[in-house]
Amino acid sequence: MWRVRRRFLLLVLLVGVPVVTLLYLSLVHYDGVRSSSSNLLGFSSREQVLADRVREVEQQNQMLRRQLSGISQNQVQSVNYVDGIYMQNASTDDSETDSDNRTGCVVEDQVPKCETIEVAIVCAGYNATRGVVTLVKSILFYRKNPLHFHFMSDKAATLILQTLLRTWNVPGVTANFYSAENLKEEVSWIPNKHYSGVYGLMKLVLTRALPTDLEKVIVLDTDVTFATDIAELWKIFKKFKGKKSIGLVENQSDWYLGKIWKNHRPWPALGRGFNTGVILFHLEKLRGMKWMQMWRLTAERELMSMLSTSLADQDIFNAVIKQHPYLVHKLPCAWNVQLSDNTKSEQCYTEVTDLKVIHWNSPKKLRVKNKHVEFFKNMYLTFLEYDGNLLRRELFGCEKVQHLDEVEQKLNALDEDDQCYDFRRERVLMHRTHLYFLDYQHEDVDDNDVTLVAQLSMDRLQMLEALCRHWEGPISLALYMSDAEAQQFLRYALGSETLMGRKNVGYHIVYKEGQFYPVNLLRNIALQQVNTPYVFLMDIDFLPMYNLYPYLRKTVGMMDMRRQKKALVVPAFETLRYRLSFPKSKAELLSMLDMGTLYTFRYHVWQKGHAPTNYAKWRTATTPYRVNWEPDFEPYIVARRDQLPEYDTRFVGFGWNKVSHIMELDAQGYEFIILPNAFIIHMPHAPSFDIAKFRSSEQYRTCLKVLKDEFQKDLQRKYGFSANKYVADTR
């Protein structure tokens, strides 16, 4: 044996040494040639070999990056099957998914850049629209594709969302609305214990409600928040093979396993069942399989023993899938991380980048129990308070969504060298508007009902509770706020017993944009939402006398205002004291006037504004009396809603915003009638930012005069000879 080994070693030495020598000489020769041709930096041969190797590795890295660019950066990591919940990176029931997981890096097909993603949402009621706004913000933040929303909504939600999307004016975003009232009868026969009521069953009728040429749609609950581009979810439709037509994430609680409490009897479901907060709905396939008939037969059969649904449409979806399992395509659980008290949602993610969609599917919402709830809450609050104006991003490269909208056309038409350009630009801006930010109920309207109309910003919020105590009638308020301030207002209102006790106050949020306070735009928005025959136009820093509402209702019924253009003037007073014993009658007010506790409004700084009221006559008046219009007259009035012109929006900030409106009423032939037993009192507050600009800026005052002259000339052209006096008054 030892001899054999010696012979083998000798053979290796005889053959190996010459071979190694030849290889070394060839390498040296190669290095010499290469260094002479490409070693421009003077590297040694060893350094040059190292540099070439680094270059080769860098080329490989570039190739790898190009491959990875086609894959989502937020790809969910592959996780094992834990406690009965599937955590893997794609559907569990697709053979092509298994093969993908066995390979290394797979470049997935991307959604074409300009392909429109269709999204359906059911929304009903005033409060539900706030959830829709946060959901839409989260989608817009990540999206790179055009979006088309399909809203199945009631009358209130339709008005709110149509106005919001129109004024938001986001490029590449369109919407259709479908009346939920017209579809109620399709599902109202189903007894439902869920807090969503009949609207919680509406997703069952999407194949009938949505256009017949719509092939597929993503269906979302209003309480979900996106943490990634919705296009990643949309492209999963390409994995729907055969009859698969409904994409769902497994339920992450034990609800359908019957383990929540003793004697719990859930609806039938496949395994853990599925959650319907996020659905991929292949409408074309479902229509071909007679979906409406399929779910209806299943529901009728199960209701014979179950009697009612507990989780609305989700129970029926699960019963159908139990009977027809071929319909479902299981989505990765990160596409619907369910945050209710009994879920195992924390098993869906190991890193922040794993998260795709957060679903607040507990009635407790942000108060749900979850060990990571603070992180999720912060993510949600980020979108809640995010400036929605920043989401008006263009989708470059998509010809079909590139358009020059009306606002841009008007802005382009302005002369930027005009010294009053900033004022003119302000009139053109479109302010995002969320009507009825809180629940509103005032339907018992009679022929003499009066709505108080006002506008405010965050610094006047403290006036709301006092106003509601003084005026028990309907109120329409426009609030000028940022997204973050709107949430502060919401918390303030929800914490106020006074405000929550009133359902006849409409709060309309107009989101901040531009550098001036758009006072007349705010007044118009509040005025447009009035549903009573009469309006009382007031400012938020006044308090009406007690029982002014019933007094005005009685008065308008006696003044024959249906046929005659009359503006009833409520005399205005003011106090310089922050603490005031509010007068309960005209006699008390007169006594306080004599004592110097109260003054006629703006007596010290701007008598012309209210001088025509004739306060001396008012002191002894017992019946209404007529006064003539005079220049700069700006009273607070009651008038018929259907006769009033809107405020002129060229006037922003301080100056001429009410004067111009009263001037146009005079041009239309209104009579100004002073009410003898009515009054309002202005409460003290810090000066507004706009009045400070007016007082400190010569250009501000100059532009205000320019706008005033233009307005008066417009009145002359509009109303003819009778308006000549307004131009003459300025000369």
VOGU-3710 file (C-alpha; in Angstrom, 3 decimals, decimal comma):
1> mwrvrrrfll> 0,000/0,000/0,000  2,810/2,420/0,925  4,569/1,792/-2,401  1,414/2,601/-4,322  1,098/5,922/-2,503  4,737/6,835/-3,204  4,313/6,143/-6,922  1,168/8,309/-6,998  2,916/11,243/-5,289  5,857/10,982/-7,656
11> lvllvgvpvv> 3,488/11,072/-10,638  1,762/14,172/-9,264  5,087/15,975/-8,837  6,293/15,072/-12,321  3,069/16,171/-14,036  1,795/18,901/-11,709  4,891/21,098/-11,434  5,234/21,704/-15,204  1,501/22,409/-15,469  1,580/24,968/-12,619
21> tllylslvhy> 4,666/26,593/-14,133  2,974/26,963/-17,512  -0,144/28,433/-15,906  1,935/30,977/-13,952  3,870/32,059/-17,057  0,661/32,453/-19,058  -0,877/34,535/-16,253  2,174/36,800/-16,091  2,096/37,192/-19,845  -1,645/37,979/-19,729
31> dgvrssssnl> -1,125/40,515/-16,959  1,617/42,151/-18,959  -0,501/42,415/-22,051  -3,523/43,686/-20,074  -1,503/46,139/-18,070  0,021/47,535/-21,191  -3,376/47,957/-22,818  -5,720/48,887/-19,976  -3,704/49,697/-16,844  -4,041/53,471/-17,217
41> lgfssreqvl> -3,762/54,073/-13,464  -0,416/52,336/-13,092  -1,682/49,350/-11,095  0,629/46,417/-10,466  -0,468/43,175/-12,021  -1,903/41,926/-8,704  -3,795/45,221/-8,156  -5,106/45,111/-11,693  -6,513/41,607/-11,188  -8,237/42,819/-8,018
51> adrvreveqq> -9,665/45,879/-9,785  -11,040/43,707/-12,580  -12,666/41,434/-10,043  -14,316/44,404/-8,297  -15,617/45,608/-11,664  -17,018/42,173/-12,404  -18,809/42,039/-9,015  -20,250/45,507/-9,561  -21,631/44,425/-12,939  -23,281/41,436/-11,274
61> nqmlrrqlsg> -24,781/43,719/-8,604  -26,216/46,000/-11,272  -27,815/43,044/-12,999  -29,284/41,916/-9,666  -30,680/45,379/-8,948  -32,349/45,445/-12,345  -33,969/42,121/-11,561  -35,096/43,273/-8,130  -36,560/46,502/-9,499  -39,377/44,451/-10,905
71> isqnqvqsvn> -40,221/43,052/-7,508  -42,029/44,981/-4,765  -39,662/46,513/-2,242  -42,176/45,646/0,421  -42,332/41,949/-0,427  -43,751/40,024/2,511  -41,272/37,476/3,862  -42,173/33,840/3,573  -43,509/32,566/6,904  -44,569/29,067/7,883
81> yvdgiymqna> -48,094/27,896/8,561  -48,679/28,970/12,190  -51,747/28,206/14,304  -53,794/27,506/11,224  -53,101/30,875/9,514  -51,369/30,920/6,150  -48,501/33,430/6,127  -46,761/32,681/2,848  -45,906/35,193/0,175  -48,660/34,279/-2,272
91> stddsetdsd> -51,793/32,171/-2,576  -51,576/28,746/-1,046  -53,636/27,016/-3,645  -51,847/27,992/-6,868  -49,304/25,617/-8,307  -47,451/28,454/-10,021  -47,003/30,101/-6,617  -45,255/27,039/-5,202  -42,792/26,948/-8,063  -42,139/30,663/-7,661
101> nrtgcvvedq> -41,295/30,198/-4,009  -38,785/27,437/-4,799  -36,791/29,639/-7,135  -34,641/32,535/-6,048  -35,592/35,971/-7,401  -38,619/36,032/-9,676  -39,431/39,155/-11,639  -43,203/39,645/-11,406  -45,259/41,339/-14,101  -45,968/44,939/-13,148
111> vpkcetieva> -49,250/46,768/-13,653  -48,887/48,971/-16,756  -48,109/52,530/-15,741  -51,319/54,049/-17,087  -53,725/51,186/-16,370  -56,681/52,377/-14,312  -57,238/50,577/-11,018  -60,907/50,139/-10,125  -61,915/50,428/-6,452  -65,391/49,908/-4,966
121> ivcagynatr> -66,434/51,226/-1,542  -69,756/51,102/0,279  -70,355/54,262/2,322  -73,489/55,458/4,096  -74,074/58,264/6,568  -72,249/61,441/7,499  -69,682/59,976/9,882  -68,621/57,144/7,549  -67,270/59,653/5,027  -64,447/60,603/7,399
131> gvvtlvksil> -63,156/57,034/7,224  -63,316/57,126/3,433  -61,137/60,250/3,362  -58,396/58,585/5,421  -58,563/55,449/3,268  -58,338/57,484/0,047  -55,396/59,476/1,423  -53,460/56,285/2,155  -54,153/54,979/-1,362  -53,166/58,261/-3,019
141> fyrknplhfh> -49,965/58,488/-0,992  -48,512/55,310/-2,552  -50,318/55,048/-5,873  -48,637/55,412/-9,259  -51,653/54,577/-11,426  -54,908/56,298/-12,347  -57,757/55,389/-9,996  -61,470/55,079/-10,570  -63,666/54,827/-7,475  -67,118/53,237/-7,416
151> fmsdkaatli> -69,126/54,430/-4,405  -72,321/52,674/-3,358  -73,647/55,397/-1,087  -76,759/56,919/0,412  -77,903/60,472/-0,344  -75,834/62,098/2,414  -72,583/60,304/1,603  -73,043/60,934/-2,127  -73,317/64,700/-1,594  -70,290/64,747/0,706
161> lqtllrtwnv> -68,001/62,558/-1,413  -68,963/64,125/-4,738  -68,175/67,575/-3,348  -64,948/66,359/-1,761  -63,569/64,694/-4,906  -64,616/67,602/-7,139  -62,903/70,171/-4,921  -59,921/67,914/-4,203  -59,314/67,795/-7,963  -56,643/65,074/-7,903
171> pgvtanfysa> -55,177/64,258/-11,352  -55,957/60,747/-12,532  -58,772/60,187/-10,024  -62,393/59,780/-11,140  -65,501/58,368/-9,499  -68,980/56,982/-10,121  -71,785/56,915/-7,568  -74,558/54,327/-7,252  -77,617/54,863/-5,102  -77,602/52,473/-2,160
181> enlkeevswi> -81,281/53,231/-1,586  -82,118/51,685/-4,967  -80,306/48,471/-4,001  -81,610/48,073/-0,463  -84,431/45,766/-1,438  -81,887/43,254/-2,783  -80,539/42,623/0,750  -83,001/44,167/3,224  -84,771/40,787/3,604  -81,664/39,403/5,363
191> pnkhysgvyg> -81,803/39,785/9,191  -78,474/41,308/10,262  -77,171/41,895/13,795  -74,005/43,712/12,671  -73,658/47,411/13,549  -73,282/48,274/9,845  -76,953/47,461/9,258  -78,306/46,927/5,774  -75,308/48,679/4,208  -73,061/45,927/5,558
201> lmklvltral> -74,689/43,565/3,052  -74,289/45,755/-0,033  -71,095/44,123/-1,308  -73,159/41,073/-2,188  -74,889/42,985/-5,010  -71,827/44,512/-6,657  -72,191/42,389/-9,785  -75,597/43,981/-10,328  -74,759/47,514/-9,155  -71,539/48,083/-11,099
211> ptdlekvivl> -71,365/48,556/-14,912  -71,665/45,336/-16,896  -68,490/46,121/-18,862  -66,413/46,362/-15,670  -64,297/43,209/-15,523  -62,750/43,369/-12,041  -62,654/45,583/-8,978  -60,945/45,851/-5,592  -63,569/46,099/-2,847  -62,585/47,832/0,395
221> dtdvtfatdi> -64,142/48,544/3,768  -63,947/52,156/4,922  -61,888/51,188/7,992  -58,779/49,966/6,152  -55,501/51,832/5,661  -52,992/51,106/2,896  -49,269/50,857/3,611  -48,170/50,148/0,035  -49,081/50,787/-3,592  -52,549/49,424/-4,391
231> aelwkifkkf> -51,182/48,283/-7,770  -49,442/45,422/-5,944  -52,860/44,123/-4,937  -54,353/44,751/-8,376  -51,740/42,604/-10,139  -52,776/39,558/-8,091  -55,788/39,299/-10,414  -53,374/37,790/-12,955  -53,066/34,739/-10,702  -56,797/33,965/-10,850
241> kgkksiglve> -56,902/30,676/-12,745  -59,922/28,694/-13,791  -63,032/29,622/-11,802  -61,194/31,542/-9,112  -63,001/34,853/-8,886  -62,864/36,103/-5,267  -59,569/37,004/-3,609  -59,700/37,047/0,195  -57,449/36,905/3,244  -58,164/34,244/5,836
251> nqsdwylgki> -59,906/35,357/9,001  -57,289/35,938/11,690  -59,539/35,189/14,657  -61,172/31,946/15,815  -64,651/33,265/15,074  -65,566/30,696/12,426  -63,916/27,927/14,426  -66,505/28,526/17,147  -63,903/29,170/19,861  -64,738/32,748/20,825
261> wknhrpwpal> -67,092/31,861/23,674  -69,058/28,916/24,973  -71,906/27,706/22,749  -70,781/30,082/20,008  -72,355/28,918/16,740  -70,940/30,717/13,694  -72,007/30,490/10,083  -70,373/27,691/8,051  -66,946/28,513/6,662  -63,987/26,856/4,975
271> grgfntgvil> -61,412/26,334/7,719  -60,869/29,607/9,556  -63,110/31,405/7,105  -62,292/34,637/5,282  -62,483/38,332/6,117  -64,243/40,568/3,585  -62,564/43,882/4,474  -60,397/43,540/1,351  -61,762/41,644/-1,666  -60,534/41,069/-5,198
281> fhleklrgmk> -63,776/40,683/-7,143  -63,628/39,282/-10,672  -67,012/40,572/-11,789  -66,964/39,011/-15,252  -66,432/35,475/-13,951  -68,979/35,881/-11,152  -71,649/37,129/-13,505  -70,991/34,120/-15,724  -71,517/31,833/-12,723  -74,769/33,623/-11,740
291> wmqmwrltae> -73,362/35,050/-8,531  -76,600/36,777/-7,463  -78,499/33,508/-7,601  -75,638/31,603/-5,971  -75,353/33,716/-2,795  -79,126/34,181/-2,482  -79,811/30,423/-2,489  -77,036/29,857/0,069  -78,307/32,660/2,326  -81,893/31,426/2,220
301> relmsmlsts> -80,803/27,912/3,142  -78,528/28,947/6,032  -80,972/31,488/7,459  -83,433/28,676/8,105  -81,158/27,561/10,941  -78,983/30,613/11,677  -81,924/33,080/11,653  -79,666/36,144/11,094  -76,143/37,170/10,157  -73,698/38,320/12,818
311> ladqdifnav> -70,964/39,686/10,553  -73,173/40,947/7,703  -71,973/40,036/4,176  -68,939/38,160/5,541  -71,120/35,344/6,887  -72,787/34,855/3,521  -69,518/35,038/1,574  -68,079/32,316/3,789  -71,142/30,096/3,456  -70,911/30,364/-0,340
321> ikqhpylvhk> -67,172/29,575/-0,327  -67,761/26,592/1,965  -70,096/25,190/-0,656  -68,029/26,346/-3,668  -64,363/26,385/-2,534  -63,113/26,708/-6,121  -64,213/30,373/-6,093  -61,645/31,611/-3,612  -58,071/32,699/-4,203  -56,283/33,008/-0,860
331> lpcawnvqls> -54,400/36,281/-0,489  -51,325/36,712/1,717  -52,488/37,750/5,155  -50,494/41,011/5,023  -53,153/42,315/2,614  -55,658/42,413/5,464  -53,982/42,677/8,875  -57,055/42,489/11,089  -56,926/44,478/14,321  -59,729/43,189/16,508
341> dntkseqcyt> -59,383/41,938/20,073  -59,381/38,229/19,211  -57,132/38,122/16,144  -53,650/36,676/15,731  -52,669/39,467/13,338  -49,164/39,831/14,799  -48,277/36,519/13,108  -48,745/38,202/9,720  -45,661/40,367/9,880  -42,122/40,309/11,191
351> evtdlkvihw> -41,017/43,693/9,837  -42,700/47,023/9,173  -42,117/46,497/5,463  -44,307/43,387/5,600  -47,447/45,465/6,145  -49,760/46,001/3,186  -53,231/46,851/4,503  -54,266/47,558/8,096  -57,882/46,734/8,924  -59,505/48,290/11,998
361> nspkklrvkn> -62,286/45,710/11,997  -63,227/46,035/15,658  -66,114/48,274/16,805  -63,517/49,736/19,200  -61,420/50,928/16,225  -58,302/52,677/17,604  -58,999/51,393/21,127  -58,536/47,783/20,093  -56,202/45,535/22,091  -53,057/44,679/20,150
371> khveffknmy> -49,436/44,648/21,299  -48,446/46,832/18,320  -51,535/49,050/18,386  -49,543/52,239/19,089  -47,515/51,719/15,918  -50,643/51,095/13,851  -52,394/54,031/15,474  -49,513/56,357/14,588  -49,608/55,136/10,992  -53,350/55,801/10,843
381> ltfleydgnl> -53,055/59,230/12,481  -50,343/60,176/10,002  -52,799/59,837/7,122  -55,624/61,295/9,187  -53,756/64,588/9,628  -51,795/64,511/6,356  -52,311/67,574/4,142  -54,509/66,263/1,354  -53,459/69,122/-0,933  -50,027/67,492/-1,214
391> lrrelfgcek> -51,651/64,467/-2,882  -52,631/66,441/-5,992  -49,698/64,908/-7,843  -49,581/64,601/-11,599  -49,162/61,151/-13,148  -46,460/61,956/-15,653  -46,306/59,890/-18,799  -50,028/59,056/-18,893  -51,575/61,008/-21,734  -55,129/60,068/-20,855
401> vqhldeveqk> -54,862/61,621/-17,372  -52,865/64,688/-18,338  -55,271/67,562/-18,628  -55,367/71,266/-18,053  -58,247/71,679/-15,633  -60,367/74,787/-15,187  -58,345/76,032/-12,222  -55,052/75,781/-14,129  -56,558/77,573/-17,121  -57,720/80,456/-14,960
411> lnaldeddqc> -54,378/80,664/-13,175  -52,514/80,704/-16,482  -54,725/83,552/-17,665  -53,688/85,790/-14,755  -50,974/88,409/-15,161  -48,209/87,612/-12,684  -46,913/91,197/-12,997  -50,217/92,561/-11,693  -49,600/94,084/-8,257  -52,825/92,424/-7,085
421> ydfrrervlm> -51,954/89,011/-8,540  -52,076/87,308/-5,120  -55,645/88,533/-4,541  -56,803/87,449/-7,985  -55,120/84,077/-7,607  -56,946/83,509/-4,334  -60,301/83,819/-6,062  -59,354/81,115/-8,575  -58,132/78,506/-6,080  -60,330/75,485/-5,482
431> hrthlyfldy> -60,519/74,663/-1,787  -60,972/71,027/-0,799  -64,292/70,817/1,050  -65,725/68,174/3,367  -69,407/68,905/3,968  -71,163/67,651/7,119  -68,027/66,601/8,962  -70,261/65,460/11,848  -73,655/63,801/11,906  -76,505/66,131/10,922
441> qhedvddndv> -80,258/65,784/11,384  -82,759/68,544/10,693  -85,621/67,413/8,539  -88,645/68,878/10,332  -88,534/72,134/8,389  -91,583/74,405/8,254  -92,325/77,495/6,179  -90,902/79,916/8,745  -87,745/78,059/9,788  -84,485/80,021/9,992
451> tlvaqlsmdr> -80,875/78,754/9,827  -78,024/80,752/11,337  -75,119/80,954/8,869  -71,531/81,768/9,899  -67,884/80,925/9,260  -64,861/80,539/11,501  -61,287/79,386/11,853  -59,510/77,518/14,625  -58,991/80,635/16,750  -62,762/81,144/17,123
461> lqmlealcrh> -63,574/77,566/18,103  -64,334/78,578/21,679  -67,420/80,491/20,480  -69,280/77,353/19,388  -70,639/76,163/22,734  -71,908/79,618/23,716  -73,520/80,036/20,290  -75,341/76,709/20,643  -76,673/77,771/24,051  -77,999/81,054/22,645
471> wegpislaly> -79,467/79,691/19,373  -81,479/76,477/19,475  -82,362/76,498/15,782  -80,400/74,967/12,870  -76,886/76,291/12,192  -74,696/76,001/9,100  -70,999/76,646/9,759  -68,017/76,681/7,389  -64,737/76,018/9,214  -61,421/76,996/7,609
481> msdaeaqqfl> -58,824/74,515/8,864  -55,863/72,346/7,980  -56,229/68,567/8,053  -54,567/68,439/11,468  -56,791/71,235/12,818  -59,876/69,421/11,550  -58,926/66,466/13,736  -58,419/68,778/16,712  -61,880/70,176/16,092  -63,298/66,646/15,894
491> ryalgsetlm> -61,791/65,742/19,260  -63,082/69,012/20,728  -66,595/68,436/19,416  -66,758/64,785/20,493  -65,699/65,830/23,985  -68,341/68,550/24,290  -71,743/67,578/25,692  -73,182/70,821/24,331  -72,058/70,191/20,744  -72,831/66,472/20,792
501> grknvgyhiv> -76,303/67,256/22,096  -77,040/69,178/18,902  -77,696/67,314/15,658  -79,017/70,354/13,757  -75,586/71,971/13,322  -73,869/71,374/9,979  -70,074/71,604/10,184  -68,469/72,025/6,760  -64,668/71,808/6,679  -62,929/73,934/4,039
511> ykegqfypvn> -59,252/72,994/3,996  -56,608/75,681/4,096  -54,886/76,720/0,902  -53,395/80,015/-0,148  -52,337/83,013/1,947  -55,659/84,786/2,593  -58,749/83,886/4,610  -61,432/83,148/1,957  -64,230/84,639/4,047  -66,848/84,966/1,310
521> llrnialqqv> -66,179/81,518/-0,110  -66,778/80,135/3,380  -70,043/82,062/3,686  -71,214/80,731/0,324  -70,437/77,133/1,262  -72,348/77,452/4,536  -75,207/79,186/2,701  -75,443/76,481/0,037  -76,103/73,785/2,667  -79,101/75,494/4,246
531> ntpyvflmdi> -82,363/73,537/3,926  -84,692/76,086/5,584  -86,599/78,875/3,781  -84,843/81,667/5,707  -81,281/82,404/6,795  -79,771/84,635/9,450  -76,369/85,835/8,202  -74,124/86,438/11,213  -70,445/86,331/12,195  -69,127/83,773/14,660
541> dflpmynlyp> -67,863/86,350/17,181  -71,427/87,493/17,973  -73,896/85,969/20,397  -77,588/86,348/19,581  -80,001/87,366/22,287  -81,752/84,513/24,065  -84,878/83,345/22,212  -83,905/85,146/19,008  -84,675/81,980/17,025  -88,395/81,782/17,962
551> ylrktvgmmd> -88,656/85,583/17,633  -87,367/85,479/14,043  -89,604/82,542/13,124  -92,610/84,519/14,294  -91,458/87,727/12,599  -90,803/86,265/9,116  -94,315/84,839/9,172  -95,721/88,319/9,688  -93,560/90,254/7,191  -94,872/88,830/3,888
561> mrrqkkalvv> -91,327/87,998/2,774  -92,296/85,330/0,257  -93,366/87,891/-2,341  -91,316/90,937/-1,355  -87,554/91,287/-1,192  -86,921/92,240/2,404  -83,815/92,031/4,537  -84,583/92,111/8,262  -81,757/93,843/10,152  -80,801/92,585/13,612
571> pafetlryrl> -79,068/95,532/15,386  -75,507/94,803/16,520  -73,808/95,844/19,754  -70,483/95,059/21,351  -68,740/94,718/24,687  -65,086/95,128/25,547  -65,419/92,827/28,537  -64,558/89,134/28,289  -66,972/88,369/31,101  -70,416/89,742/30,488
581> sfpkskaell> -73,745/89,266/32,204  -75,680/88,808/29,002  -78,826/90,976/28,859  -82,041/88,993/28,875  -84,180/91,727/27,325  -84,041/94,976/25,383  -84,581/96,909/28,613  -81,492/95,338/30,194  -79,462/96,043/27,071  -80,468/99,729/27,073
591> smldmgtlyt> -79,493/99,978/30,729  -76,063/98,500/29,940  -75,691/100,938/27,035  -76,331/103,838/29,400  -73,837/102,438/31,914  -71,106/102,040/29,274  -70,975/98,254/29,574  -72,167/97,930/25,960  -71,714/100,051/22,844  -73,266/100,173/19,402
601> fryhvwqkgh> -71,132/97,987/17,171  -67,911/99,584/15,898  -68,913/102,912/17,426  -65,258/103,708/18,163  -63,666/102,688/14,846  -66,221/102,389/11,997  -69,536/104,143/12,642  -70,480/104,141/8,948  -70,876/100,358/8,942  -74,009/100,425/11,112
611> aptnyakwrt> -75,053/104,077/11,257  -78,080/103,550/8,934  -79,589/101,290/11,632  -80,442/104,531/13,483  -79,793/103,341/17,029  -81,419/106,441/18,500  -84,724/105,484/16,880  -84,273/101,844/17,822  -84,141/102,667/21,547  -87,814/103,605/21,562
621> attpyrvnwe> -89,104/101,650/18,572  -91,818/99,068/19,147  -92,508/98,200/15,511  -90,183/97,436/12,577  -89,039/100,439/10,578  -87,463/100,865/7,181  -84,068/102,476/6,532  -82,297/103,438/3,336  -79,057/101,941/2,121  -75,981/104,089/2,622
631> pdfepyivar> -72,352/103,565/1,515  -70,405/101,044/3,660  -73,597/99,701/5,290  -72,911/96,137/6,524  -75,723/94,947/8,823  -76,520/91,384/9,908  -79,697/90,318/8,191  -82,455/87,721/7,880  -83,665/86,988/4,326  -85,199/84,293/2,168
641> rdqlpeydtr> -82,624/81,740/1,096  -83,898/81,323/-2,469  -83,661/85,057/-3,244  -80,194/85,832/-1,923  -77,224/86,335/-4,247  -73,989/84,700/-3,179  -71,143/86,666/-1,658  -68,492/87,962/-4,072  -65,402/85,797/-3,634  -62,942/88,386/-4,972
651> fvgfgwnkvs> -62,976/89,841/-1,459  -60,736/87,804/0,829  -59,326/88,545/4,239  -60,368/91,868/5,728  -62,393/94,559/4,026  -65,526/94,927/1,930  -66,633/91,303/2,173  -70,055/92,124/3,747  -70,327/95,646/2,325  -70,265/94,304/-1,237
661> himeldaqgy> -73,031/91,797/-0,459  -75,343/94,392/1,084  -74,653/96,710/-1,863  -75,822/94,012/-4,294  -78,969/93,434/-2,237  -79,721/97,128/-2,565  -79,078/96,922/-6,312  -81,651/94,114/-6,487  -84,241/96,293/-4,767  -84,232/94,860/-1,246
671> efiilpnafi> -85,886/96,815/1,573  -83,910/97,012/4,816  -86,213/96,616/7,823  -84,874/97,151/11,356  -86,271/94,746/13,970  -87,130/96,634/17,182  -86,878/93,764/19,679  -83,873/91,819/18,402  -80,154/92,228/19,005  -76,778/90,498/18,848
681> ihmphapsfd> -73,639/91,314/20,851  -70,059/91,117/19,595  -67,694/89,430/22,056  -64,060/90,589/22,379  -61,201/88,606/20,832  -57,664/89,088/19,562  -57,387/90,854/16,175  -57,345/88,562/13,175  -54,212/88,105/11,085  -55,943/89,625/8,049
691> iakfrsseqy> -56,854/92,894/9,752  -53,233/93,178/10,840  -52,152/92,787/7,205  -54,686/95,415/6,138  -53,356/97,906/8,657  -49,678/97,262/7,958  -49,592/96,796/4,164  -50,061/99,690/1,764  -50,299/97,243/-1,133  -53,088/95,362/0,652
701> rtclkvlkde> -55,123/98,564/0,964  -54,367/99,568/-2,620  -55,517/96,207/-3,993  -58,658/96,312/-1,869  -59,535/99,662/-3,495  -58,840/98,216/-6,963  -61,124/95,231/-6,287  -63,818/97,508/-4,865  -63,797/99,690/-7,991  -63,991/96,629/-10,236
711> fqkdlqrkyg> -66,906/95,226/-8,222  -68,869/98,468/-8,470  -68,362/98,621/-12,224  -69,518/94,997/-12,474  -72,680/95,958/-10,573  -73,252/98,811/-13,000  -72,984/96,455/-15,973  -75,192/93,852/-14,285  -77,991/96,080/-12,941  -77,818/99,054/-15,285
721> fsankyvadt> -78,877/102,597/-14,436  -79,950/101,842/-10,853  -76,359/100,880/-9,969  -74,796/104,143/-11,142  -74,963/105,541/-7,614  -72,398/102,995/-6,380  -69,790/104,243/-8,867  -70,659/107,875/-8,091  -70,182/107,276/-4,372  -66,523/106,396/-4,895
731> r> -65,613/109,567/-6,793
//
